[in-house]
Amino acid sequence: MSDDLISAFDIAPAPDGGVPGKGGPGRAGRNLPAAIGVGLALGAAITVPLFSPYRWGFVGVLAAAAALGIYEIVKALRTLGAQPPMVPLQVGGVAMVVLAYRQGPGALFLALVLTVLACLAWRLADPAEGFLRDVAASTFTAAYVPFLAGFASLLAIPADGPRRVTTFVAVVVCSDVGGYAAGVLFGKHPMAPSISPKKSWEGFAGSLVACAAAGAVLFATLFDTSPLWGALYGVAITGTATLGDLGESMVKRDIGIKDMGTLLPGHGGIMDRLDSLLPTAPVAWMLLAAFVAYP
């Protein structure tokens, strides 16, 4: 890689010397026009191949996002002294996303196991010191990024796959937008001050309302299914999206960084956009399978 390309993935240190949060700018302090432009570009990168005659383009975008996410996570973990091997994680990560779409959930789970074993074997070539730490970091990376992303591939398999993926992404976006708007307007009671000081219970309520409403509308219009099931789906997605956001905030606090990277202007790194989507993907896949009949 060139120095310019590598710098695009650099993790952003916390503005207060190691701990993100109160000392640094929040989302409202980011470059809003850049954030909107990047958001629209990301949306186009997903929807255009998803609704094209060949959905492999969507799988390719998903695999690329997983590969970039793995790079950011590995680079961040290395600042803590862990040395998860990049090569088997990248190869195995792409394989998880592709095989999930090609062969289904069984192949996804098998690819995860093989990736972890490959990382273990790769690490055997190095000294024993730090072995458990590196294997744990490798397992975390494989399970967190490409394995969870593989469920988005599973969502795209059925004939109505584009509508399922659209519902998955749209409700997560509504969680972010509803939570942000309600938090800015009404936020007074911190939800998890030690993890994410700007996240409030009022914002969580806004996410809940936005997700329930979006789920109800999408289920009724895209699937001709009872809005009640859509509202219940939205409530569940609120929980997973919030959990993902808080979980990544905890990871970044532990590492001592503000963002996972600088690739996306106004957003941070690719993992700063995937934090809510990744843990939501398996739940969305299971709930849509339960609530919406396959065509």
C-alpha positions in Angstrom: 0.0 0.0 0.0 1.1 3.6 -0.6 1.5 5.9 2.4 -1.5 7.9 1.4 -3.7 4.8 1.2 -2.4 3.5 4.6 -3.1 6.9 6.2 -6.7 6.7 5.1 -7.1 3.8 7.5 -5.2 5.4 10.5 -7.1 5.2 13.7 -8.0 8.5 15.2 -6.6 9.1 18.7 -8.9 10.3 21.4 -8.7 14.2 21.6 -8.0 14.1 25.4 -4.9 12.0 25.2 -6.4 8.6 25.3 -10.0 8.5 26.3 -12.8 9.4 23.9 -15.9 11.1 25.1 -16.3 14.4 26.9 -13.1 16.0 25.6 -13.7 15.5 21.9 -16.3 16.6 19.4 -19.5 14.5 19.2 -21.3 13.5 16.0 -22.8 17.0 15.9 -19.3 18.5 15.7 -18.4 16.5 12.6 -18.3 17.9 9.1 -22.0 17.6 8.3 -21.9 18.1 4.5 -19.1 15.5 4.2 -21.0 13.1 6.5 -24.2 13.5 4.4 -22.3 13.0 1.1 -20.5 9.9 2.4 -23.8 8.5 3.7 -25.5 9.0 0.4 -22.5 7.4 -1.4 -22.6 4.4 0.9 -26.3 4.0 0.4 -25.8 4.0 -3.4 -23.0 1.4 -3.1 -25.5 -0.9 -1.3 -28.7 -0.3 -3.2 -27.5 -0.2 -6.8 -25.9 -3.7 -6.9 -28.6 -5.0 -4.6 -31.4 -4.2 -7.0 -29.5 -5.1 -10.1 -30.1 -8.4 -11.9 -27.0 -9.8 -10.4 -26.7 -9.6 -6.6 -23.1 -10.7 -6.5 -22.2 -7.0 -6.7 -23.9 -6.5 -3.3 -21.9 -9.5 -1.9 -18.7 -7.9 -3.3 -19.5 -4.6 -1.6 -20.2 -6.5 1.6 -17.0 -8.5 1.4 -15.0 -5.3 0.7 -16.6 -3.6 3.8 -15.7 -6.7 5.9 -12.1 -6.7 4.7 -11.8 -3.0 5.5 -13.4 -3.5 8.9 -10.9 -6.4 9.7 -8.0 -4.1 8.7 -9.2 -1.4 11.1 -9.9 -3.8 14.0 -6.5 -5.5 13.6 -4.7 -2.2 13.4 -6.5 -1.0 16.6 -5.8 -4.2 18.5 -2.1 -4.0 17.7 -1.9 -0.7 19.6 -2.7 -2.9 22.7 0.1 -5.3 21.9 -2.1 -8.1 20.4 -0.9 -9.4 17.0 -3.9 -11.1 15.2 -2.6 -12.3 11.8 -3.9 -10.2 9.0 -3.7 -12.7 6.1 -5.8 -15.6 7.4 -8.3 -13.1 8.8 -8.7 -11.3 5.4 -8.9 -14.5 3.4 -11.3 -16.2 5.9 -13.4 -13.0 6.3 -14.0 -12.7 2.6 -14.8 -16.4 2.4 -17.4 -16.1 5.1 -19.3 -13.4 3.3 -19.1 -15.1 -0.1 -19.9 -18.7 1.2 -22.8 -17.5 3.2 -24.5 -16.2 0.1 -23.4 -19.2 -2.0 -24.0 -22.1 0.4 -26.1 -20.7 3.3 -25.7 -20.5 7.1 -23.9 -23.9 7.5 -21.1 -22.7 5.3 -20.9 -19.4 7.2 -20.4 -21.2 10.5 -17.9 -23.6 8.9 -15.9 -20.7 7.4 -15.7 -19.1 10.9 -14.3 -22.3 12.5 -11.8 -22.7 9.7 -10.7 -19.1 9.9 -10.0 -19.3 13.6 -8.1 -22.6 13.1 -6.1 -20.9 10.3 -5.2 -18.0 12.6 -4.2 -20.5 15.3 -1.9 -22.4 12.9 -0.4 -19.1 11.6 0.4 -18.0 15.1 2.2 -21.2 15.9 5.2 -19.9 13.8 5.8 -17.2 16.3 7.1 -17.4 19.9 4.8 -18.7 22.7 4.7 -15.4 24.5 1.3 -13.7 23.9 -0.2 -16.8 22.2 -3.5 -16.8 24.0 -3.8 -13.0 23.7 -3.3 -13.2 19.9 -5.6 -16.1 19.4 -8.3 -14.4 21.4 -7.9 -11.2 19.4 -8.1 -13.2 16.2 -11.3 -15.0 17.3 -12.8 -11.7 18.3 -12.0 -10.1 15.0 -13.3 -13.1 12.9 -16.6 -13.4 14.9 -17.2 -9.6 15.2 -16.7 -8.5 11.6 -17.0 -11.0 8.8 -19.1 -13.6 10.7 -21.8 -11.0 11.6 -21.5 -9.5 8.1 -22.2 -12.9 6.6 -25.8 -12.7 7.9 -26.4 -9.7 5.6 -25.4 -12.1 2.8 -28.0 -14.5 4.0 -30.6 -11.8 4.0 -30.0 -11.3 0.2 -30.5 -14.9 -0.8 -34.3 -15.2 -1.1 -36.3 -13.9 -4.1 -37.3 -10.9 -1.9 -33.8 -10.5 -0.6 -33.4 -6.9 -1.7 -36.5 -6.0 0.3 -35.2 -7.8 3.4 -31.8 -6.1 3.2 -33.6 -2.7 2.7 -35.7 -3.3 5.8 -32.6 -4.3 7.8 -30.6 -1.2 6.8 -33.4 1.2 6.8 -34.6 0.4 10.4 -31.0 0.7 11.7 -30.7 4.1 10.0 -33.9 5.1 11.6 -32.5 4.0 15.0 -29.5 6.3 14.5 -31.5 9.2 13.2 -34.3 8.9 15.7 -31.8 8.6 18.6 -29.7 11.5 17.4 -32.7 13.8 16.9 -34.4 13.0 20.3 -31.0 13.1 22.1 -30.2 16.6 20.7 -33.7 17.9 21.4 -34.6 16.3 24.7 -31.5 14.4 26.0 -30.9 15.0 29.7 -30.4 11.6 31.3 -27.2 9.8 30.3 -27.7 6.2 29.4 -24.2 4.9 29.8 -22.0 7.9 30.9 -18.9 5.8 31.4 -19.1 4.4 27.9 -20.8 7.0 25.7 -21.5 10.3 27.6 -23.7 11.8 24.9 -26.0 8.8 24.6 -29.2 9.5 26.6 -32.3 7.6 27.6 -34.4 10.2 25.7 -32.3 9.4 22.6 -33.0 5.7 23.2 -36.7 6.4 23.3 -36.4 8.3 20.1 -34.7 5.3 18.5 -37.4 3.0 19.8 -40.3 5.1 18.3 -38.5 5.6 15.0 -37.6 1.9 14.6 -41.1 0.7 15.6 -42.7 3.2 13.1 -40.3 2.3 10.3 -40.7 -1.4 10.9 -44.5 -1.1 10.8 -44.5 0.8 7.6 -41.9 -1.4 5.8 -43.6 -4.6 6.8 -46.9 -3.4 5.5 -45.6 -1.9 2.3 -42.8 -4.3 1.3 -44.1 -7.6 2.6 -47.9 -7.1 3.0 -47.5 -8.3 6.5 -49.1 -7.0 9.7 -47.6 -3.7 10.9 -47.6 -5.2 14.4 -44.9 -7.7 13.5 -43.0 -4.8 11.9 -43.3 -2.7 15.1 -42.0 -5.7 17.2 -39.2 -6.1 14.7 -38.3 -2.4 15.1 -38.3 -2.7 18.9 -35.8 -5.6 18.7 -33.6 -3.8 16.2 -33.5 -0.8 18.6 -31.9 -3.1 21.2 -29.3 -4.6 18.9 -28.3 -1.3 17.2 -27.9 0.4 20.6 -25.9 -2.6 21.9 -23.6 -2.5 18.9 -23.1 1.2 19.3 -22.2 0.9 23.0 -20.1 -2.2 22.4 -17.9 -0.4 19.9 -17.7 2.6 22.1 -16.4 0.4 24.9 -13.8 -1.1 22.5 -12.6 2.3 21.5 -12.4 3.5 25.1 -10.4 0.4 26.0 -8.0 1.0 23.1 -7.9 4.8 23.7 -9.1 6.1 20.3 -12.0 8.3 19.1 -12.6 6.7 15.7 -11.6 3.4 14.2 -10.2 5.2 11.2 -10.3 8.2 8.9 -11.4 6.6 5.7 -14.9 8.2 5.6 -15.0 12.0 6.1 -17.5 13.0 8.7 -17.9 9.4 9.9 -14.5 8.1 10.9 -13.6 4.5 9.8 -15.7 1.9 8.2 -16.3 0.2 11.6 -17.8 3.5 12.8 -20.5 2.9 10.3 -20.9 -0.8 10.8 -21.1 -0.7 14.6 -24.9 -0.8 14.7 -25.3 -2.9 11.6 -23.1 -5.9 12.5 -24.9 -7.1 15.7 -28.2 -6.4 14.1 -27.7 -8.5 11.0 -28.2 -12.0 12.6 -31.2 -10.7 14.6 -32.7 -9.2 11.4 -32.2 -12.4 9.5 -33.8 -14.5 12.2 -36.8 -12.2 12.8 -37.5 -11.6 9.1 -37.4 -15.4 8.6 -39.9 -15.8 11.5 -42.2 -12.9 10.6 -42.2 -12.8 6.8 -43.0 -15.8 4.6 -40.5 -16.7 1.9 -41.9 -16.1 -1.6 
